[in-house]
Amino acid sequence: MSTIAAPAPVAAPRRAWLADLPVLLVAVVWGGSYLAAKGVTTTHTVIAVLVLRFALVLPVLAVAGRRKLRALTPAQLRGAGVLGLVLGGIFLLETYGVVHTSATNAGLIISLTMIFTPLAESAVRRRAPSPAFLGAAAVSVCGVVLLTQGAGFTTPSLGDLLILGAALARTAHVLLMSRIKAVQEADSLSLTTVQLGTAVAVFAVLALLPGTGASPWAAAADFGAAEWAGLAFLSVFCTLFAFFVQMWAVRRTSPSRVSLLLGTEPLWAAAAGIAIGGERLGAAGFAGGALVLAGTAWGRRAAG
């Protein structure tokens, strides 16, 4: 969600690994975020949880970047606001999706963003992707089919389709960030703060509408210790910690190295769903998950 800083000088192996470990931890907590969201959220509390999750961290981001935040131009604010609307849609699709599917499926299906983004970029630039990349995309799609049909070939669940929509929305978000010129020179912390602020405003408006579920304060009043712990994990680790580690890491290692480590997120999502959530994939599901991981890894190399 943040812009990528200029590549840092090549670090010594020991120093590079010291920078790698926090980034790998970000991938681990992001992988666990699907199971945490599933434990905190119900169909009637999706919007309430989203308001609480991001309203808790937004003041910290605003205070940390207040000087550069005030320096944003009107064009940069408008561009960040547009990105924030898309970001809000991503979180809505992801959170509603994970309520209706497994954490394992959610983490693996969302990884298709790594395939969708280069395909969409090729379409925009009217440049055909390489045969190797098309092969990787085919492997990934076959993997998703097997993954979502582990219990027999049936119609994919609503949750699977919503997560697939979130992957497409993530692709749109990445393309917009590269095409809205005003935001390309903006400070990454300020850009993220405006985006999250816009998304929270959308969630708050939706929370006021009838038929959108429990209000944030009503949901918070019903939370027990486990729900508060899950919300804290989503807010502090999956949002604040993750963002600041990315900013820190790209200045000490290379953006490609950071991207490669963060690309292990679906693996950790599957591990958390199976080991902690007690989810079961079956033989077809395991085969599908392996194909998704192999296809996205192959696609990342082919696109690079």
N, C-alpha and C positions, 0 to 999 in steps of 0.2 A: 504493500500500500504506500510505500514511501519511494521517493525518487532515489536513484542509484548515484552515489558519489563517484568521483573520478577514481580509477584504479590506484591502489596504494602500491608503493614499492614492494618488491618481492621480499618477504620476511624470511628469517632463518627458520628451518624446520620446527625447532622447539617453540619459537614464538608464534609460528603459524598455527600450531596445534593448540596453543593456549587461547588463540582467538577462535579456533574452530569449536572448542568445547561449549562455550555459551551459545553459539549459533545452533549447534546440534541440540542443545537443551531447549531452544525455542521450537525446533521441529518436534521434539518430544511433547512439549506442552500443547502445541497446536494439534498434534495427533490426539492428545487426550481431551481436547476441547469438545469434540463431538460427543464423547461419552458424558462429559460434565454437563453439556447443554441438555442432553437427553435426560439426565438425572434431575435437573433443576426445572425444566420446562414441561408444560402440558399444552394441549391444544388451546386452552383458554388463557394461558399466561405468556404466550410468545412475545407479544408486544410489550407487556409489562416487564418481562425479564430484559428485553433489549433496552428499554429506557433505563432500568436500574444499572445494567452492566456498563453502559457507556457514560451515563450521567455521573457515575462514581469516579471515572478516570479523567473526564473532560476538564475539570478545574485544575488538576495537576498538570496536564499538557498545556493549558492556557497560561498558567503561572510560569512554567518552565520556559516557554517561548514567547513571553509577553512582548519583548522588545521587537523581535522580528515579525511578530504577528501584527503589530501596529504599523509596520513598514510595508505591508502588502498593498499593492495597488488595487483600484476598483476592478480592473480586468482580471487580476489574479484571484480576487475574492469571488468574482462571478464564475471563473473557471473552476475553482475549488468547490463552489456551491453545486455546480453541475455534477462534478465527480462525487460529491457527497450524496446527491440524490440516487445515483447509480449504486453507490456503496450501501445506502439504506436498503435498496432492493435486493442486493446480494445477501445481506444479513437476514432479511425477511425470508427469502427463499431457503437459505441454509437452515435457519432455525425451525421454520415450519417443516422443512424436509426431514431434519433429523428426528423430529417427533414421530414421524410416520415411517421411518426406516431404521436400520441398524446403524450404530456408530461406525462399524466396519465398512458397510456399503457407502456411507456418506464420505468417509475419508478417501476411499479409493475412487469413487465416481468424481469427486471434486478435483482429483489430480488430472482429469482430462483437460483442465485448463491449459496444461503444458502442451497439449496437442492442438486444442482449438485455437490458441493465440497465434502460433505461426501460420496455421491454415487461413485464419481471418486476415492476417497481415499480408499473406500472399495474394489473397483475393483483392484487398484494397489496392495493393501495388500492381495488380494485374501481372503477377509473376508466378509461374507454376512452381509448386514445391517439388523438391527432389524426389525421385522414386524411393529412396531410402526412407524419407520422412513419410511418404504415403504408406509404405509398408508398416512403419511404426504405428501410424494412425489406425490401420486395419487391425493390427494385433491388439491395440488398446480397446477398440470397439468390441472385438470378439471377447476380450476379457470382461468387459462390462456386461455383455449379454450372459456369459456364464455366471458371473458374480451374482447378478440379480435373479438368476433362475436356479439357484442352488437347490431349491426344494421341488424342482420340476418346472417345465416350461409353461409359464403363465404370464399374464399381463404384468409388466413391471409395476411396483407399488407406487402410490401417489408420492411417497417420500423420495423414492428413487428419481422420479421425474422432476420433482422440485429441486433436488440436488443437481440434477443435470442442467436445469434452468439456471441454477446459481453458478455453475461452471461457465455457461455461456455469458452470464452477466459479468463474471470476473474477466472474461475475455474482452468484453466491451469496455470495461473499466480500464484495462491496460492499454487498449487502443486509443481511448480518449485521452489518457495521460500523455501519450506520445504525439497526439495531434492537436491538443489545445496548447498553442504556443505560449500563452500567458503564464501557464503554470510550470513550464519547463525550467525556468530560472528561479522559481520560488523556493524558499527554505522548506526543507522536507517536514520539519516539525510543525511549522505554521500551516503548511498544506494539509497535513493529517488532522490538525486540530480543527480547521474549518470544515473539512469533510465529515469528521465525526460529529461536530456541532450541527451541521445540516441534517445528518442522519438522525440524531437524537431529536431534533425539532420535528422531523417527519413522524418518528415513533410517538412523540408526545401528542401530536395532532391526532394520529390514529387512535391513541388510547382514549381520547375524549369522545370518539364516535361511538354510537350505540352498536352493540353486536360484535365488538372487537375483543371481547374477553375482559378479564379482571383488570382493574386499574393498578398502576404500579404500587401504590400504597397498600391496597388490599392484598396484592400478591406478597408484598414484603411482610405484612402482618401475619400471613399464614406460613411463612418460611420457618422451618426448624433449623437446627444446627447444620445438618447435612446440606440443606439448600443454600444457606449462607456461605458455607465453605465452598460449594460449587460455584456460586456467584463471585466470590472473592478470587477463586482460581481463574475464572474467565476474565475478570476485570484486571487484576493485578499482574498475573503471569502471562495470559494469552494476549493482553493488550499493551499495558505499560511496559512490562519487562521485555516483551518481544520487540516492540518498536525501538526502545533505547538500545537493545543489544544489536539490532540491525544497523543502527546509526554508528555505533561504536565499532562494529566488525568491519564494515566496508572501508573504514579508514586504516585498518590494520592488516587486512588481507585483500583479496580480489573479489569484485562483485560476482564473478563466475563461481568462485569457491563457495561464497555465501549461498548462491542460488542452488548449487549442487547439494549442499548440506540441508537446506530447507526443503529440497525435493524429496527427502526421506519422510516427510510428514505422513503420507498415506500408509507407510509401513508401520509407523507408531500408532496410527489410528486403528489399524487392524489388530495390532498387538494388544492395545488397551481394550478394544471391544471383546476380544477372545479371552484374554487373561483375567481382566477385571469385570467386564460386563457379562461374562458367561455366554457370549454369542457363539453360535455354531454356523459354520459355512457349508460343511459337506464337501465331498470330493470335487464336485463341479465348481463350488464357490472358491475353494482353495486354488483350483486351476485358473479360474477367472481372475482372482486377485493377483496371482503370479504373472499372468499375461498383462494386466494393467500396469503393474510395476515395471515389467520388462519393456512394454511398449512405450511408456512415458520416458524411461531412461534412454532407450534407443532414439526416441524422437528428440530428446534434449540434445543428444550428441549430433544427430543429423541436422537439426536446426542451427546448431552452433557453427 
